[in-house]
Amino acid sequence: MNDTRTKMIFFGVSDKGLRRDNNEDHFIVADLTRKVVGVKDNKVTPALICHEIGAQGTIVAVADGLGGHDDGEIASQIAVEAMVEALLSPKDTLVTTADWLAEAVLQAHAAIRNHLNHIQYTTSMGSTLTAVHVGHGLMTIAQVGDSRAYKFCQGKLTLLTEDQTLVNMLQKKGMLTEEEVQHHPGRHVILQALGQDKDVVPELQMHTYEDGDCVLLCSDGLSSYVEHADIEAILASAGNEHDHCQRLINAANTAGGADNVTVVLARLSCTKA
């Protein structure tokens, strides 16, 4: 029997940046046990800023819309809301958390496709989606696209996800150097996204966590413009989750603010029951 209680201290901020007319990112947090959503229109509500992880866990997610203007904004909102709606339905006890989360991501994909089928004009729209389910002692991650998940532990920042991008694939094959990746014209081309006219396969992984570990989720508006070491230094600085989120947003905008930027930070506090 698991006799450890885990508390999540959560905050998130989404900003349109300095060069975009609107914000195509969305983020969300939901307590799946008490069926409470703690974000509305990219604003954190008091409900889940500090809460205990229940039997069904808590889901945290970031989505980055594709398609430009309203299309991307709508797609990312559908992505996070449809995924959470699926997870708030009763869970089959025989289904693993990873399969449950993967199916919710696929339902989000279907929801965007369904929206496209009902609007009155021909367009394309899509969204990345990176979601972390926090259970008791275990995090399950599902990713489509290039929004990232990190773990911050004892002053060290570790990237947990792998960007599903053209340049990352070429670099892994030895066709691009790390420096060439930074300047490649296709560096923002992603290999799969929710809502596109083809099947998606969420990348799934599981990680343990310990008392004091933090989970950071972000859109590429942060990771593409702020160095890993700078993100790590901000998270290691004094302050609470709200402070750290705002400093990360400021760092992205100081770097030029070329993209929408979203950061979500969740600190996990574990105590014996």
C-alpha positions as CSV (number, residue, x, y, z in Angstrom):
1,M,0.0,0.0,0.0
2,N,1.3,3.5,-0.9
3,D,1.4,5.5,2.3
4,T,3.0,8.6,0.8
5,R,0.9,11.7,0.2
6,T,1.9,14.0,-2.6
7,K,1.0,17.7,-2.8
8,M,1.3,19.7,-6.0
9,I,2.1,23.4,-5.9
10,F,1.2,24.7,-9.4
11,F,1.4,27.9,-11.5
12,G,1.4,28.7,-15.2
13,V,1.7,31.8,-17.4
14,S,1.0,32.2,-21.1
15,D,2.1,35.3,-23.0
16,K,1.7,36.3,-26.7
17,G,5.3,37.6,-26.9
18,L,6.4,40.8,-28.5
19,R,5.9,40.1,-32.2
20,R,2.6,38.2,-32.4
21,D,-0.9,39.6,-32.6
22,N,-2.5,36.9,-30.6
23,N,-1.7,33.9,-28.4
24,E,-2.0,30.5,-30.0
25,D,-0.9,28.6,-26.8
26,H,-3.1,27.1,-24.1
27,F,-2.3,25.3,-20.9
28,I,-4.4,23.4,-18.3
29,V,-4.3,21.6,-15.0
30,A,-7.0,19.3,-13.7
31,D,-7.5,17.2,-10.6
32,L,-8.9,14.0,-12.1
33,T,-10.1,12.6,-8.7
34,R,-12.2,15.6,-7.6
35,K,-12.9,16.6,-11.2
36,V,-11.7,20.1,-10.8
37,V,-10.1,22.2,-13.6
38,G,-7.7,24.9,-12.3
39,V,-7.2,27.0,-15.4
40,K,-9.7,29.1,-17.4
41,D,-8.7,31.0,-20.5
42,N,-5.0,30.6,-19.7
43,K,-5.5,32.1,-16.2
44,V,-4.8,30.0,-13.1
45,T,-7.7,29.9,-10.7
46,P,-7.2,29.4,-6.9
47,A,-8.7,25.9,-7.0
48,L,-5.5,23.9,-7.8
49,I,-2.6,26.2,-7.0
50,C,-2.0,23.9,-4.0
51,H,-3.7,20.5,-3.9
52,E,-3.1,16.9,-2.9
53,I,-2.8,14.3,-5.6
54,G,-5.8,12.0,-5.5
55,A,-6.3,8.4,-6.5
56,Q,-6.9,9.3,-10.2
57,G,-3.9,11.7,-10.3
58,T,-3.6,15.2,-11.7
59,I,-3.0,16.2,-15.4
60,V,-0.9,19.1,-16.5
61,A,-0.6,20.0,-20.2
62,V,0.6,22.6,-22.7
63,A,-0.5,23.0,-26.3
64,D,0.9,25.2,-29.1
65,G,-1.5,25.9,-31.9
66,L,-0.6,25.8,-35.6
67,G,-2.3,27.4,-38.5
68,G,-1.9,31.1,-37.7
69,H,-4.3,33.6,-36.1
70,D,-7.6,32.2,-34.8
71,D,-7.0,28.7,-36.2
72,G,-4.1,27.9,-34.0
73,E,-5.7,29.4,-31.0
74,I,-8.8,27.4,-31.4
75,A,-6.9,24.2,-32.1
76,S,-4.8,24.4,-28.9
77,Q,-7.8,25.2,-26.8
78,I,-9.7,22.2,-28.2
79,A,-6.6,20.1,-27.6
80,V,-6.2,20.7,-23.9
81,E,-10.0,20.8,-23.1
82,A,-10.9,17.7,-25.1
83,M,-8.0,15.7,-23.5
84,V,-9.1,16.7,-20.0
85,E,-12.8,16.0,-20.8
86,A,-11.8,12.5,-21.9
87,L,-9.8,11.9,-18.7
88,L,-12.6,13.1,-16.5
89,S,-14.7,10.2,-17.7
90,P,-14.6,7.1,-15.5
91,K,-11.4,5.1,-16.0
92,D,-11.5,1.4,-16.7
93,T,-9.5,-0.2,-13.9
94,L,-7.9,-2.7,-16.3
95,V,-6.5,0.1,-18.5
96,T,-2.9,1.3,-17.7
97,T,-2.4,5.0,-17.1
98,A,-0.2,5.3,-20.2
99,D,-3.0,3.8,-22.4
100,W,-5.6,5.9,-20.7
101,L,-3.6,9.1,-21.4
102,A,-2.8,8.1,-25.0
103,E,-6.4,7.5,-25.7
104,A,-7.3,10.9,-24.3
105,V,-4.7,12.5,-26.6
106,L,-6.2,10.7,-29.6
107,Q,-9.6,12.0,-28.6
108,A,-8.2,15.5,-28.6
109,H,-6.9,14.8,-32.1
110,A,-10.4,13.7,-33.2
111,A,-12.0,16.7,-31.6
112,I,-9.9,19.1,-33.7
113,R,-10.7,17.1,-36.8
114,N,-14.4,17.2,-36.0
115,H,-14.2,20.9,-35.6
116,L,-12.6,21.2,-39.0
117,N,-15.3,19.1,-40.6
118,H,-18.0,21.5,-39.3
119,I,-16.6,24.9,-40.1
120,Q,-17.7,26.7,-43.3
121,Y,-14.3,27.2,-45.0
122,T,-11.4,25.2,-46.0
123,T,-8.3,25.6,-43.8
124,S,-5.7,23.6,-41.9
125,M,-5.2,23.8,-38.2
126,G,-3.4,21.8,-35.7
127,S,-1.7,21.8,-32.3
128,T,1.1,20.3,-30.4
129,L,0.2,18.7,-27.0
130,T,2.5,17.6,-24.2
131,A,0.8,16.3,-21.1
132,V,2.1,15.0,-17.8
133,H,-0.1,12.8,-15.6
134,V,1.1,12.9,-12.0
135,G,0.2,9.8,-9.9
136,H,1.6,8.5,-6.7
137,G,5.4,8.4,-7.2
138,L,5.1,8.2,-11.0
139,M,4.7,10.7,-13.9
140,T,3.4,9.5,-17.3
141,I,4.1,11.8,-20.3
142,A,2.4,11.9,-23.6
143,Q,3.8,14.1,-26.4
144,V,2.8,15.1,-29.9
145,G,4.9,17.8,-31.5
146,D,7.7,19.9,-29.9
147,S,6.3,21.3,-26.6
148,R,8.6,20.1,-23.9
149,A,8.5,18.6,-20.5
150,Y,11.5,18.9,-18.1
151,K,12.2,17.7,-14.5
152,F,14.1,20.0,-12.2
153,C,15.7,18.1,-9.3
154,Q,18.3,19.3,-6.8
155,G,19.3,22.2,-8.9
156,K,19.6,20.3,-12.2
157,L,17.3,20.6,-15.2
158,T,16.7,17.5,-17.3
159,L,14.8,17.4,-20.6
160,L,12.4,14.5,-20.5
161,T,10.9,14.8,-24.0
162,E,12.4,14.7,-27.5
163,D,11.3,17.3,-30.0
164,Q,9.3,15.7,-32.9
165,T,10.8,18.0,-35.4
166,L,12.5,17.7,-38.8
167,V,15.8,19.2,-37.6
168,N,15.9,16.9,-34.6
169,M,15.5,13.9,-36.8
170,L,18.2,15.1,-39.2
171,Q,20.5,15.8,-36.3
172,K,20.0,12.3,-34.9
173,K,20.9,10.9,-38.3
174,G,24.1,12.9,-38.3
175,M,23.0,15.1,-41.1
176,L,23.0,18.4,-39.1
177,T,25.3,19.7,-36.4
178,E,23.8,21.3,-33.3
179,E,24.9,24.7,-34.6
180,E,23.3,24.1,-38.0
181,V,20.0,23.2,-36.2
182,Q,19.9,26.6,-34.7
183,H,19.8,28.3,-38.1
184,H,18.1,25.7,-40.3
185,P,15.1,27.2,-42.2
186,G,13.0,24.2,-41.3
187,R,13.8,24.2,-37.5
188,H,10.1,24.8,-36.7
189,V,8.8,22.0,-38.9
190,I,7.2,19.4,-36.7
191,L,6.7,15.8,-37.7
192,Q,3.2,15.3,-36.3
193,A,0.5,17.4,-34.8
194,L,-3.0,17.0,-33.5
195,G,-5.7,17.9,-36.1
196,Q,-3.7,17.1,-39.2
197,D,-5.1,14.8,-41.8
198,K,-3.2,11.7,-40.7
199,D,-2.9,9.4,-37.7
200,V,-0.9,10.6,-34.7
201,V,1.1,8.4,-32.4
202,P,1.7,9.9,-29.0
203,E,5.2,9.4,-27.6
204,L,4.7,7.8,-24.1
205,Q,7.2,7.5,-21.2
206,M,7.2,7.1,-17.5
207,H,9.4,8.6,-14.8
208,T,9.6,8.4,-11.0
209,Y,9.8,11.6,-8.9
210,E,10.8,12.4,-5.4
211,D,10.0,15.0,-2.8
212,G,10.9,18.5,-4.0
213,D,11.1,17.7,-7.7
214,C,9.5,20.1,-10.2
215,V,7.9,19.5,-13.5
216,L,8.3,22.2,-16.2
217,L,6.2,22.2,-19.3
218,C,6.7,24.9,-22.0
219,S,5.9,25.7,-25.6
220,D,8.8,26.3,-28.0
221,G,8.5,30.0,-27.4
222,L,10.7,29.4,-24.4
223,S,12.9,26.4,-25.4
224,S,13.8,27.9,-28.8
225,Y,15.0,31.2,-27.4
226,V,16.2,30.7,-23.9
227,E,19.3,28.5,-23.2
228,H,19.0,25.4,-21.1
229,A,21.5,26.8,-18.6
230,D,19.5,30.0,-18.3
231,I,16.2,28.1,-17.6
232,E,18.0,26.0,-15.0
233,A,19.4,29.1,-13.3
234,I,16.0,30.8,-13.1
235,L,14.5,27.7,-11.5
236,A,17.3,27.6,-9.0
237,S,16.8,31.2,-8.0
238,A,14.9,32.3,-5.0
239,G,11.1,32.6,-5.2
240,N,8.0,30.6,-5.7
241,E,6.4,29.0,-8.7
242,H,4.7,32.3,-9.8
243,D,8.0,34.1,-9.6
244,H,9.8,31.5,-11.6
245,C,7.1,31.3,-14.3
246,Q,7.2,35.1,-14.7
247,R,11.0,35.2,-14.9
248,L,10.9,32.6,-17.6
249,I,8.4,34.6,-19.6
250,N,10.5,37.7,-19.2
251,A,13.6,35.8,-20.4
252,A,11.8,34.7,-23.6
253,N,10.7,38.3,-24.2
254,T,14.1,39.7,-23.4
255,A,15.5,37.3,-26.1
256,G,13.2,39.0,-28.6
257,G,9.7,37.7,-27.8
258,A,9.5,36.3,-31.4
259,D,6.8,33.7,-30.4
260,N,4.0,33.0,-28.0
261,V,5.5,31.5,-24.8
262,T,3.8,29.4,-22.2
263,V,5.4,28.0,-19.0
264,V,3.8,25.7,-16.5
265,L,5.6,24.7,-13.3
266,A,4.5,22.1,-10.7
267,R,6.4,21.4,-7.6
268,L,5.8,18.0,-5.9
269,S,6.0,17.7,-2.2
270,C,5.9,14.2,-0.7
271,T,5.2,13.3,2.9
272,K,4.5,10.1,4.8
273,A,0.8,9.6,5.5
